[in-house]
């Protein structure tokens, strides 16, 4: 499944257009490698997403084409969710 679609279906990012923008800006890594919106994800992959002041690392547990809001959180496991500060120069 495409990265941008997975992010939307799993509700890690609410809208697919936003998921595409974030990934094309180089703010998403799959298994430590920079990913584009069209990158393919599979079960077991580790996503690192930088959104604003947060750095979220999640492992993909399931891939589904559609899911209910209540079941979306079962598609991944949050490994790390940390706040990152702005560097002060």
C-alpha positions as CSV (number, residue, x, y, z in Angstrom):
1,X,0.0,0.0,0.0
2,X,1.2,3.5,-0.7
3,X,2.5,5.5,2.3
4,X,0.1,8.4,2.0
5,X,-2.9,6.1,1.8
6,X,-1.7,4.1,4.8
7,X,-1.3,7.2,6.9
8,X,-4.8,8.3,6.1
9,X,-6.5,5.0,6.6
10,X,-4.7,4.4,9.9
11,X,-5.5,8.0,10.9
12,X,-1.9,8.7,11.8
13,X,-2.4,11.8,9.6
14,X,-6.0,12.9,9.0
15,X,-6.0,13.8,5.3
16,X,-4.3,12.1,2.4
17,X,-3.2,15.4,0.9
18,X,-1.5,16.4,4.2
19,X,0.2,12.9,4.3
20,X,1.5,13.5,0.8
21,X,2.8,16.9,1.6
22,X,4.6,15.8,4.8
23,X,6.2,12.8,3.1
24,X,7.3,14.7,0.0
25,X,9.0,17.3,2.3
26,X,11.2,14.4,3.7
27,X,9.7,14.4,7.1
28,X,8.8,10.6,7.1
29,X,11.3,7.7,7.3
30,X,10.5,4.1,6.6
31,X,13.0,1.8,8.4
32,X,15.4,4.8,8.7
33,X,15.2,5.8,5.0
34,X,13.6,8.9,3.6
35,X,10.2,8.1,2.0
36,X,8.0,9.7,-0.6
37,X,4.2,9.5,-0.7
38,X,4.4,6.8,-3.3
39,X,6.7,4.5,-1.2
40,X,5.3,1.1,-0.4
41,X,4.7,0.1,3.2
42,X,4.3,-3.4,4.5
43,X,3.6,-5.1,7.9
44,X,6.6,-4.8,10.2
45,X,7.9,-1.5,8.7
46,X,8.8,1.2,11.2
47,X,7.7,4.7,10.4
48,X,9.2,7.8,11.9
49,X,7.1,10.9,11.3
50,X,8.1,14.5,12.2
51,X,5.0,16.7,12.7
52,X,5.7,20.1,14.1
53,X,7.4,19.7,17.5
54,X,6.6,15.9,17.7
55,X,8.6,12.9,16.5
56,X,6.4,9.8,16.4
57,X,7.8,6.3,15.7
58,X,5.2,3.6,14.9
59,X,5.4,0.0,13.7
60,X,2.9,-1.2,11.1
61,X,0.9,-4.2,12.5
62,X,-1.8,-4.5,9.8
63,X,-2.6,-3.1,6.4
64,X,-6.3,-2.6,5.4
65,X,-7.8,-0.7,2.5
66,X,-10.5,0.8,4.7
67,X,-11.2,0.7,8.4
68,X,-13.6,2.2,11.0
69,X,-12.4,5.0,13.2
70,X,-12.5,2.8,16.3
71,X,-10.3,0.1,14.6
72,X,-7.8,2.4,13.0
73,X,-5.4,2.4,16.1
74,X,-5.1,-1.4,15.7
75,X,-3.2,-1.0,12.4
76,X,0.0,0.3,14.2
77,X,1.8,0.3,17.5
78,X,3.4,3.6,18.8
79,X,7.0,2.8,19.8
80,X,8.0,6.4,20.6
81,X,6.2,9.7,20.8
82,X,8.5,12.6,21.8
83,X,8.6,16.3,21.7
84,X,11.6,17.8,19.9
85,X,12.7,21.4,20.7
86,X,13.9,24.0,18.4
87,X,17.7,24.4,18.4
88,X,18.7,27.7,20.0
89,X,21.5,29.5,18.3
